[in-house]
Amino acid sequence: MSSYLIKNAKIVNENNVFSGDILIENEIITKIASEIEATNATEVINANGKFLIPGFIDDQVHFREPGLTHKANIATESRAAAAGGITTFIEMPNTVPQATTQDLLEDKFSIAAKDSYVNYSFMFGGTNDNLEELLKTDPKKVAGIKLFLGSSTGNMLVDDQAVLEKIFSSTDMIISVHCEDEATIRKNTQEYKDKYGDDIPVKYHPIIRSEEACYLSSSKAIELAKKTGARLHVFHLSTAKETSLFRNDIPLEEKKITAEVCIHHLWFSDKDYEEKGTHIKWNPAVKTENDRLGLWEALLDDRIDVLATDHAPHTIEEKDNVYTKAPSGGPLVQHAVTAILEKVKEGVISIEKAVEKMSHNPAKLFQIEKRGFIKEGYYADLVLIDAEKPQIVSKDNILYKCGWSPFEGTTFSSTITHTFVNGNLVYNNGVFNENIRGKRLTFNR
């Protein structure tokens, strides 16, 4: 096992920024102090005042393996995640085959154990007819349950109200939901198809997958969670209106209903469709500037608890289709941290708050064991950031298998220089240690 001493870092942890050193031994942070003396057995990294943060825990990604590996796979996307400062991911069940049995779920864990550069867990996919299998899910070894209450890539729509109520009533595990009302979307889609055929201008995407569709579904899910006492986590809020459904008057640990927002809904608005087209077509849709600002407000005042990416790559050929044939989703894990750091530089969010939403809160919300904080005794999942080293996103430096990014041409002010996963230096200034693999998450439940 390697031992590292990180010196002269600007450490960001638990709403505090302080200068200090960190000693890493046998995967674990063993000492944090203002100054630590080096030993012969320790490799010293002088941070020279760079920010040191706990690795981003991304609670929603789609790495496309198995079955959709022409778009991405666990090896390529976890590699990109490591370069982007994401040390842990939770992946969704809408692969081929879908992870809707325990055996199929374990198949994905086996792939990750062999190929993932960072730490990992997977969600079990609920359907209209797999409750018995769902209830076999081990809460100490699996992140949670995922339900699609609106159709998306790899349609896993759960639309039987009796089944939904049974699932909500039967499990203590976190139920994470994609909320869009299917009837509203189908009605709106047909209206625009009648007018434009398949080549609907993409600017109508947020009108087809509308505020109404999102709010109707989110409010119903929350009503059901309150009725049944279920532990509900609402993924990728996209409207300001939905943020009114969530509380900020109690600590996260006491919340039974929580919310997430994704990078793209904080960065883009409907003004960007003209330039970016289907490259920023997501479900739920990127909506208005007022929605974008409302989401920021809710993130900052703690109605929204967690930041995520919803990393969902498709090939550029797939994305460049006409509206009805272009799939929704885009790649984000390599650039999520630097995008948020840009908002730190602009004064939109403090770096302490960003770390709370990217690292601390996902660890708390999912009760992840010994991760998400810079603490003695915790796994050394750590990221060094040079806030004075700009980078331009271009095809030459994109690591996603799909080879493109919605941020192409963007200059970010910060660069990830080092990423540690379980105390191992997996990424160092553009160079990967190809021998490092992440660990399966365990949960304190």
C-alpha positions as CSV (number, residue, x, y, z in Angstrom):
1,M,0.0,0.0,0.0
2,S,1.2,3.5,-0.9
3,S,1.6,6.2,1.8
4,Y,1.2,9.8,0.9
5,L,1.8,13.1,2.7
6,I,-0.1,16.0,1.2
7,K,1.5,19.2,2.4
8,N,0.4,22.9,2.3
9,A,-3.1,22.2,1.1
10,K,-6.1,24.5,1.5
11,I,-8.4,21.9,3.0
12,V,-12.2,22.3,2.5
13,N,-14.3,20.3,4.9
14,E,-17.5,20.8,6.9
15,N,-18.0,24.5,6.1
16,N,-14.4,25.3,6.9
17,V,-11.3,26.2,4.8
18,F,-7.9,25.8,6.6
19,S,-4.3,25.3,5.6
20,G,-2.7,22.0,6.6
21,D,-1.2,18.6,5.9
22,I,-2.8,15.2,5.5
23,L,-1.2,11.8,5.9
24,I,-2.6,8.9,4.0
25,E,-1.7,5.3,5.0
26,N,-3.3,2.0,3.9
27,E,-6.2,3.7,2.1
28,I,-7.2,5.8,5.1
29,I,-6.6,9.4,6.3
30,T,-4.6,8.8,9.4
31,K,-3.6,12.3,10.4
32,I,-4.7,15.9,9.7
33,A,-2.6,18.7,11.2
34,S,-1.2,22.1,10.5
35,E,2.2,20.4,9.9
36,I,3.2,16.7,9.6
37,E,6.8,15.6,9.2
38,A,7.6,13.3,6.3
39,T,9.1,9.8,6.8
40,N,11.1,7.7,4.3
41,A,8.1,5.5,3.6
42,T,5.9,8.4,2.5
43,E,5.6,10.1,-0.9
44,V,5.3,13.8,-0.4
45,I,3.0,15.9,-2.6
46,N,3.4,19.7,-2.1
47,A,-0.1,21.2,-2.7
48,N,1.4,24.7,-2.8
49,G,-1.9,26.2,-1.6
50,K,-4.2,24.2,-3.9
51,F,-7.7,23.4,-2.7
52,L,-8.0,19.8,-1.3
53,I,-11.6,18.6,-1.2
54,P,-13.3,15.3,-0.5
55,G,-14.1,13.5,-3.8
56,F,-17.4,14.3,-5.4
57,I,-20.0,11.5,-4.8
58,D,-22.2,11.5,-7.9
59,D,-25.5,9.9,-6.9
60,Q,-26.9,9.6,-10.5
61,V,-25.0,8.4,-13.5
62,H,-25.7,6.2,-16.6
63,F,-22.5,4.4,-17.6
64,R,-24.4,2.3,-20.2
65,E,-22.9,-1.1,-19.4
66,P,-24.1,-3.7,-20.1
67,G,-25.8,-3.6,-23.4
68,L,-25.2,0.0,-24.6
69,T,-21.5,0.0,-24.7
70,H,-21.2,1.7,-28.1
71,K,-22.1,4.9,-26.0
72,A,-20.0,4.3,-22.9
73,N,-18.8,1.7,-20.4
74,I,-17.9,1.5,-16.8
75,A,-14.1,1.7,-17.6
76,T,-14.2,4.7,-19.9
77,E,-16.7,6.8,-17.8
78,S,-15.2,6.0,-14.4
79,R,-11.8,7.0,-15.9
80,A,-13.3,10.3,-17.0
81,A,-14.9,10.7,-13.6
82,A,-11.5,10.3,-11.9
83,A,-10.1,13.0,-14.1
84,G,-13.0,15.2,-13.1
85,G,-12.7,14.8,-9.3
86,I,-15.5,12.3,-8.9
87,T,-14.3,9.5,-6.7
88,T,-17.6,7.6,-6.2
89,F,-20.7,7.0,-8.5
90,I,-24.1,5.5,-8.1
91,E,-25.3,4.1,-11.4
92,M,-28.8,3.7,-12.7
93,P,-30.6,0.5,-13.7
94,N,-31.7,1.3,-17.3
95,T,-29.1,-0.7,-19.1
96,V,-29.6,-3.7,-21.4
97,P,-30.7,-5.9,-19.7
98,Q,-32.2,-3.7,-17.1
99,A,-31.0,-4.3,-13.5
100,T,-34.4,-5.5,-12.3
101,T,-33.3,-8.8,-10.7
102,Q,-30.7,-9.4,-8.0
103,D,-28.6,-11.5,-10.4
104,L,-28.5,-8.8,-13.1
105,L,-27.7,-6.2,-10.4
106,E,-24.7,-8.4,-9.2
107,D,-23.5,-8.7,-12.8
108,K,-23.0,-5.0,-12.9
109,F,-21.1,-5.0,-9.6
110,S,-18.8,-7.7,-11.1
111,I,-18.0,-5.5,-14.1
112,A,-17.3,-2.5,-11.8
113,A,-15.0,-4.6,-9.5
114,K,-12.9,-5.4,-12.6
115,D,-13.0,-2.1,-14.5
116,S,-14.0,0.9,-12.4
117,Y,-11.3,3.5,-11.6
118,V,-13.4,4.9,-8.8
119,N,-15.8,3.7,-6.0
120,Y,-19.2,2.5,-7.1
121,S,-22.7,1.3,-6.3
122,F,-25.8,0.6,-8.4
123,M,-29.5,1.1,-7.9
124,F,-32.0,-1.7,-8.3
125,G,-34.7,-0.9,-10.8
126,G,-38.3,-1.1,-9.8
127,T,-40.9,-2.1,-12.5
128,N,-44.6,-2.7,-12.5
129,D,-44.1,-6.4,-11.7
130,N,-40.9,-7.1,-9.8
131,L,-41.8,-6.2,-6.2
132,E,-40.8,-9.6,-4.8
133,E,-37.3,-9.3,-6.3
134,L,-37.0,-5.6,-5.2
135,L,-37.6,-6.6,-1.6
136,K,-34.5,-8.9,-1.7
137,T,-32.2,-5.8,-2.1
138,D,-29.6,-5.7,0.7
139,P,-29.6,-2.1,2.2
140,K,-26.0,-2.5,3.4
141,K,-24.7,-3.3,0.0
142,V,-26.9,-1.5,-2.5
143,A,-27.4,2.3,-2.8
144,G,-31.2,2.2,-3.2
145,I,-34.2,1.7,-5.5
146,K,-34.8,3.7,-8.7
147,L,-38.2,4.3,-10.2
148,F,-38.9,6.1,-13.4
149,L,-42.3,7.9,-13.1
150,G,-41.7,9.4,-16.5
151,S,-40.3,7.5,-19.5
152,S,-36.7,8.1,-20.5
153,T,-33.8,6.2,-22.1
154,G,-34.5,2.4,-21.8
155,N,-38.1,2.9,-20.9
156,M,-38.7,1.6,-17.4
157,L,-41.9,3.5,-16.7
158,V,-43.7,2.5,-13.5
159,D,-47.3,3.8,-14.1
160,D,-49.4,1.4,-12.0
161,Q,-50.6,3.4,-9.0
162,A,-51.3,0.3,-6.9
163,V,-47.8,-1.0,-7.6
164,L,-46.3,2.3,-6.7
165,E,-48.1,2.4,-3.4
166,K,-47.1,-1.1,-2.6
167,I,-43.4,-0.3,-3.4
168,F,-43.5,2.8,-1.3
169,S,-45.2,0.9,1.6
170,S,-42.9,-2.1,1.5
171,T,-39.3,-0.9,1.7
172,D,-37.2,1.2,4.1
173,M,-34.6,1.8,1.4
174,I,-34.2,5.2,-0.3
175,I,-36.5,5.3,-3.3
176,S,-35.1,7.7,-6.0
177,V,-37.5,8.9,-8.6
178,H,-37.4,10.5,-12.1
179,C,-40.6,12.6,-12.0
180,E,-42.4,13.6,-15.2
181,D,-46.1,13.0,-15.9
182,E,-46.3,10.7,-18.8
183,A,-49.8,11.6,-19.9
184,T,-48.9,15.3,-20.1
185,I,-45.7,14.6,-22.1
186,R,-47.6,12.3,-24.6
187,K,-50.3,14.9,-25.1
188,N,-47.8,17.7,-25.7
189,T,-45.6,15.6,-28.0
190,Q,-48.5,14.7,-30.2
191,E,-49.5,18.4,-30.5
192,Y,-46.0,19.3,-31.7
193,K,-45.7,16.3,-34.0
194,D,-49.0,17.2,-35.6
195,K,-47.5,20.6,-36.3
196,Y,-43.9,19.8,-37.2
197,G,-43.7,16.0,-37.8
198,D,-40.5,14.5,-36.4
199,D,-38.4,17.6,-36.9
200,I,-39.8,19.6,-34.0
201,P,-37.6,22.6,-33.1
202,V,-35.7,21.6,-30.0
203,K,-36.6,24.9,-28.3
204,Y,-40.0,23.3,-27.7
205,H,-38.5,20.5,-25.6
206,P,-39.1,22.4,-22.3
207,I,-42.7,23.0,-23.4
208,I,-43.3,19.4,-24.3
209,R,-41.6,18.1,-21.1
210,S,-43.1,21.0,-19.3
211,E,-43.1,22.6,-15.8
212,E,-46.6,21.1,-15.4
213,A,-45.4,17.6,-16.2
214,C,-42.6,17.8,-13.7
215,Y,-44.6,19.4,-10.9
216,L,-47.6,17.1,-11.3
217,S,-45.4,14.0,-11.0
218,S,-43.1,15.4,-8.2
219,S,-46.0,16.5,-6.1
220,K,-47.8,13.1,-6.5
221,A,-44.6,11.2,-5.5
222,I,-44.2,13.4,-2.4
223,E,-47.8,13.0,-1.5
224,L,-47.4,9.2,-1.7
225,A,-44.2,9.3,0.3
226,K,-46.0,11.3,3.1
227,K,-48.9,8.9,3.0
228,T,-46.8,5.7,3.3
229,G,-43.8,7.1,5.3
230,A,-41.4,6.1,2.5
231,R,-37.9,7.6,2.2
232,L,-38.0,9.5,-1.1
233,H,-35.3,11.2,-3.0
234,V,-36.4,13.2,-6.1
235,F,-33.8,13.3,-8.8
236,H,-32.9,16.2,-11.2
237,L,-35.3,19.0,-10.3
238,S,-35.6,21.3,-13.3
239,T,-38.2,23.8,-12.3
240,A,-38.4,26.6,-9.7
241,K,-42.0,25.6,-8.9
242,E,-41.0,22.1,-7.7
243,T,-38.6,23.6,-5.1
244,S,-41.5,24.8,-3.1
245,L,-42.3,21.1,-2.3
246,F,-39.2,20.6,-0.2
247,R,-38.2,21.7,3.3
248,N,-35.2,23.6,4.6
249,D,-36.2,23.9,8.3
250,I,-34.8,20.6,9.5
251,P,-31.3,19.0,9.1
252,L,-30.7,16.7,6.2
253,E,-30.4,13.7,8.6
254,E,-34.0,14.3,9.7
255,K,-35.5,14.6,6.2
256,K,-37.5,11.8,4.8
257,I,-38.0,13.6,1.5
258,T,-35.0,15.1,-0.3
259,A,-34.0,16.6,-3.6
260,E,-31.2,16.7,-6.1
261,V,-30.3,19.2,-8.9
262,C,-27.9,18.5,-11.8
263,I,-25.1,20.6,-13.2
264,H,-26.8,21.2,-16.5
265,H,-30.0,22.6,-15.0
266,L,-27.8,25.1,-13.1
267,W,-25.7,26.0,-16.1
268,F,-27.9,26.1,-19.2
269,S,-31.3,27.6,-19.9
270,D,-33.7,27.6,-22.8
271,K,-31.7,30.5,-24.3
272,D,-29.0,27.9,-25.1
273,Y,-31.1,25.7,-27.4
274,E,-30.4,27.9,-30.4
275,E,-26.6,27.3,-30.1
276,K,-26.5,23.9,-28.6
277,G,-29.5,22.2,-30.1
278,T,-30.1,18.6,-29.2
279,H,-26.7,18.5,-27.4
280,I,-28.5,19.9,-24.4
281,K,-31.6,17.8,-24.8
282,W,-32.1,16.2,-21.4
283,N,-35.1,14.6,-19.6
284,P,-36.3,16.5,-17.6
285,A,-35.6,19.4,-20.0
286,V,-33.4,22.4,-19.4
287,K,-36.0,25.1,-18.8
288,T,-36.2,28.9,-18.4
289,E,-33.7,31.3,-16.9
290,N,-36.1,31.9,-14.0
291,D,-36.1,28.1,-13.4
292,R,-32.3,28.1,-13.4
293,L,-32.1,30.9,-10.9
294,G,-34.8,29.3,-8.8
295,L,-32.9,26.1,-8.6
296,W,-29.8,28.0,-7.5
297,E,-31.8,29.7,-4.8
298,A,-33.1,26.4,-3.5
299,L,-29.7,24.8,-3.6
300,L,-28.2,27.6,-1.6
301,D,-31.0,27.7,1.0
302,D,-31.0,23.9,1.5
303,R,-34.4,23.0,0.0
304,I,-32.2,21.1,-2.5
305,D,-29.8,18.8,-0.8
306,V,-27.5,17.2,-3.4
307,L,-25.6,18.1,-6.6
308,A,-25.2,15.4,-9.3
309,T,-24.5,15.0,-13.0
310,D,-27.1,12.6,-14.5
311,H,-24.2,11.7,-16.8
312,A,-25.9,10.0,-19.7
313,P,-23.8,9.8,-22.9
314,H,-25.0,9.1,-26.4
315,T,-22.9,9.1,-29.6
316,I,-22.8,12.3,-31.5
317,E,-24.4,10.6,-34.4
318,E,-27.4,9.7,-32.1
319,K,-27.6,13.2,-30.7
320,D,-27.5,14.9,-34.1
321,N,-30.8,13.4,-35.2
322,V,-34.1,15.3,-35.6
323,Y,-35.9,16.0,-32.3
324,T,-38.0,12.9,-32.0
325,K,-35.1,10.6,-32.8
326,A,-32.4,12.4,-30.8
327,P,-32.1,10.7,-27.4
328,S,-32.0,12.8,-24.2
329,G,-28.9,12.9,-22.1
330,G,-25.3,14.0,-22.2
331,P,-21.8,13.4,-20.7
332,L,-20.8,15.4,-17.7
333,V,-18.6,13.6,-15.1
334,Q,-15.3,15.0,-16.4
335,H,-16.4,18.6,-16.1
336,A,-18.9,18.8,-13.3
337,V,-16.5,19.9,-10.6
338,T,-14.8,22.5,-12.7
339,A,-18.2,23.8,-13.8
340,I,-19.3,24.3,-10.2
341,L,-15.9,25.9,-9.4
342,E,-16.6,28.4,-12.1
343,K,-19.7,29.4,-10.2
344,V,-17.5,29.6,-7.0
345,K,-15.2,32.0,-8.8
346,E,-18.3,34.1,-9.9
347,G,-19.5,34.3,-6.3
348,V,-22.7,32.3,-7.0
349,I,-21.8,29.6,-4.4
350,S,-19.0,29.3,-1.8
351,I,-16.5,26.4,-2.2
352,E,-17.6,25.2,1.3
353,K,-21.3,25.0,0.1
354,A,-20.3,23.3,-3.1
355,V,-18.4,20.6,-1.2
356,E,-21.4,20.2,1.2
357,K,-23.7,19.5,-1.8
358,M,-21.2,17.4,-3.9
359,S,-19.6,15.3,-1.1
360,H,-20.9,15.6,2.4
361,N,-24.6,15.5,1.7
362,P,-24.6,12.5,-0.7
363,A,-22.6,10.6,2.0
364,K,-25.1,11.5,4.7
365,L,-28.2,11.0,2.5
366,F,-27.2,7.5,1.4
367,Q,-25.5,6.7,4.7
368,I,-22.3,5.8,2.9
369,E,-19.7,4.3,5.2
370,K,-16.5,6.4,5.8
371,R,-16.7,8.6,2.7
372,G,-17.6,12.1,1.7
373,F,-15.5,14.0,4.4
374,I,-11.9,14.7,5.1
375,K,-11.7,13.1,8.5
376,E,-9.2,10.8,10.3
377,G,-10.3,7.2,9.9
378,Y,-12.1,7.9,6.7
379,Y,-11.1,6.5,3.2
380,A,-8.8,8.9,1.5
381,D,-11.0,9.9,-1.5
382,L,-9.4,13.3,-2.2
383,V,-9.1,15.8,-5.0
384,L,-6.5,18.5,-5.4
385,I,-7.6,21.6,-7.5
386,D,-5.5,24.3,-9.0
387,A,-7.8,27.3,-9.0
388,E,-5.3,29.3,-11.1
389,K,-4.9,26.9,-14.0
390,P,-7.4,27.5,-16.8
391,Q,-8.4,24.8,-19.3
392,I,-10.4,24.9,-22.5
393,V,-12.7,21.9,-23.1
394,S,-12.0,20.5,-26.5
395,K,-12.2,17.2,-28.4
396,D,-8.4,16.7,-27.7
397,N,-8.9,16.4,-23.9
398,I,-12.4,14.8,-23.7
399,L,-12.2,11.4,-22.1
400,Y,-15.7,10.1,-22.6
401,K,-16.1,7.2,-25.0
402,C,-18.7,9.3,-26.9
403,G,-16.0,11.9,-27.6
404,W,-18.0,15.1,-27.1
405,S,-19.2,17.4,-24.4
406,P,-21.9,20.1,-24.0
407,F,-19.1,22.2,-22.6
408,E,-16.9,22.1,-25.7
409,G,-15.3,25.5,-26.2
410,T,-15.9,26.6,-22.6
411,T,-12.9,27.9,-20.6
412,F,-12.9,26.8,-17.0
413,S,-10.7,28.7,-14.5
414,S,-9.7,25.6,-12.5
415,T,-8.1,22.3,-13.2
416,I,-8.2,19.0,-11.3
417,T,-4.5,18.0,-10.8
418,H,-4.7,14.9,-8.5
419,T,-7.4,12.4,-7.6
420,F,-7.0,9.9,-4.8
421,V,-9.3,6.9,-4.5
422,N,-9.0,4.9,-1.3
423,G,-5.6,6.5,-0.7
424,N,-4.3,5.5,-4.1
425,L,-3.3,8.2,-6.6
426,V,-5.4,7.2,-9.6
427,Y,-5.0,10.5,-11.6
428,N,-2.0,12.8,-11.5
429,N,-1.8,15.8,-13.9
430,G,-3.3,14.0,-16.9
431,V,-1.7,10.6,-16.2
432,F,-3.7,7.6,-14.9
433,N,-2.5,4.7,-12.7
434,E,-4.1,2.0,-14.8
435,N,-3.7,-0.5,-12.0
436,I,-6.0,1.3,-9.5
437,R,-9.6,0.1,-9.0
438,G,-12.3,1.5,-6.8
439,K,-14.3,-0.3,-4.1
440,R,-17.9,-1.3,-3.7
441,L,-19.7,1.0,-1.3
442,T,-21.1,-0.1,1.9
443,F,-23.8,1.6,3.9
444,N,-24.5,2.3,7.5
445,R,-28.1,1.1,7.6
